[in-house]
């Protein structure tokens, strides 16, 4: 009888093999081992629950409960796998469950809640119990939040036996590719890639003011590509960066807070965004590349801003960096340029070779890419083996940083799988599962073979080959185990998020939240956003990024869109989703529930409350940016119609972030006065949203009706945002006007532009009436209903652009700059 730990390791390996099998092209090519969507999700959760009960005890000191855990895990796995084992009979009787079905569903839900308690703590468990009670007790609730309720049988059928709650889209994305991304990050860490990225960042910026803290920012940008939660970022990079930051003079709470802010920033960084990017594709209904484009500016402003904060903190405290390696700068620069030239040449050859092969022999394109990367791997490994540093690099970063050229040389081959992943996602626009599977396959080859190949390349005795192979296998298995263990939180949390989605469908809680927020906001869109932000900070506590986004977007994103339409301030759907995403992430920072702050504080030996407060202050630009891009969608590159406009928007957003940080830190060239600080705040708002100062005096839009409305819609450029005014009849009330925002489709005809968004309109004398709205279409997502009348379209008034106010903002910053220069000169 194997021990619990050994059994857990075997389950982790089986889980990984299953996920790799379903992601590979083998089931399709061989015609065996293919699974329906519901079956895949069922098996995925079964593995997760079994592993959870094997690895996470109910109570640390209870040996009796520990003996029961394998049995509980087996029962939970069987309940989760029920949809796989009885897929055909369940599909034959949808909505008509038998007594055994209900019993299994109830048992599975109870065991899922216990797994939530073990992995994610009591706050989320209590929240889910309240939601489940709300479904049953809806008729007894106050009128504002009352609903008709649902029977226990109907609730179990919806939550567990269907594919739109626990086994819904969220768990499906977890099963299809989040697992592979987490596994990729774990293998990269165990194989030495994590140490390479950390040592590279320290080598490049460690000698600068606050160098280790700047390295933490840079490394979090890289690890944020693969990690599923900001807490994982903290515990991965924090044990190295936090002690180094303390060593150069940062106070413990500041060192920990910088790591927290860096790790949270990693989750907003394209192209993966903690897997939220793929979830947004499903939720918003836009292509993956559009999600990246909309999220890019705010992510860059957040990262550049954090680097500025780190620098200002170092300047204010008079801190220096780590000791500079004793290499002449000319030599170091020559080595770096030579390495970059070689890398650029290799990439150029690949960039030319791959399209050529694809054009010549289309069916061999994938083989050409694989062959080119496999050929590049031993060449780069040979290049690394001839360097002065050990390969792979050790994780420890004690002592002065090594020369950048040597560090980069020692791990350049780790960029092959990372580059393949980004290339397939961004350039080839391949499916996420396809992209990460092949990157993972290449990484597994590297982890398994790097040490034996190094033995051969260095001419070491043949006797060293067997230990090298064993170490490679051990690192591969360690990565598999770490990846499966890291997936536990994500898989269980996405299943729990599915409970929230199912409860929303059963009780209409989303509409209830909209009504409650609408009543409290009193007609103010700013108050709507403040209230939604507060709710997201509460809902996001303790959840990994993907589950966090699912919960807050399901409950609160429709509230922003609906109330914005009612108040005549339409909000693009992607802006609403990014707003709740940002504030859900900030729940990892803000005390008392900020898990990332607690993790970093424990590493730094700092007070968790002080760490959380300081980290939130460092993250304030992430709290301001969402408000700005809701009111000014140009920050998401919405309504930006030419490259010069895009460049101006990016520059203004970057300057706005810099000026706001100077306001927040009370420092530009020196400590600012109250007047200077308020001036900087005004300048930052002018950069972020110049229209807020002009629109109260001169509205930016005017309404076109009748024939003019049709002309405006047909002449709109492709991708231009159409602000459509719909009239909705309300019983015993004046018809309500709603303004929604949808992009103009490529086809210029009237009917095609609306059909592209899933609605069919019938022309009338004074407008058009909505005759049909497709389920799940963009039109339905922004709240258009059958029977609504299109009465007008809002168009820009024209006249001078509000962007001339950027000049005023620059003048205000220059005024503060000159005042501080004069004070410094008189010292």
Secondary structure, DSSP 8 states (H G I E B T S, - for coil): ---HHHHHHHHHHHHHHHHHHHHSSHHHHHT-S---HHHHHHHHHHHHHHHHHHHS-SSTT-HHHHHHHHHHHHHHHHHHHHHHHTHHHHHHTTT---HHHHHHHHHHHHHHHHHHHHHH-HHHHHHHHHHHHHHHHGGGS-GGG------HHHHHIIIIISSSSTTSHHHHHIIIIIHHHHHHHHHHHHHTHHHHHHHHHHHHHTTSTTHHHHHHHHHHHHHTTT-SSHHHHHHHHHHHHHHHHHHTT--HHHHHHHHHHHHHHHTT-TTTGGGHHHHHHHHH---HHHHHHHHHHHHHHHHHHHHHHHHHHHHHHT---S---SS-HHHHHHHHHHHHHHHHHHHHHHHHHHHHHHHH-GGGHHHHHHHHHHHHHHHHHHHHHTSSS-SS--S---SS---HHHHHHHHGGGHHHHHHHHIIIIIS---HHHHHHHHHHHHHHHHHHHHHHHHHHTT--THHHHHHHHHHHHHHHHHHHHHHHHHHHHHHHHHHHHHHHHHHHHH-HHHHHHHHHHHHHTT-HHHHHHHHHHHHHHHTTT--HHHHHHHHIIIIIHHHHHHHHHTT----HHHHHHHHHHHHHHTTTSTTT-HHHHHHHHHHT--HHHHHHHHHHHTHHHHHHHHHHHH-GGGGTSS--SHHHHHHHHHHHHHHHHHHHHHHHTBSSSB--HHHHHHHHHHHHHHH-GGGGTTTTS-SEEEE-HHHHHHHHHHS-TT-EEEEEEEE--TTS--EEEEEEEE--SS-SHHHHHHTTTEEEEEETTEEEEEEE-TT-HHHHTT--TT-EEEEEEEE--SS-GGGHHHHHHHHHHHHHHHHHHHHHT-
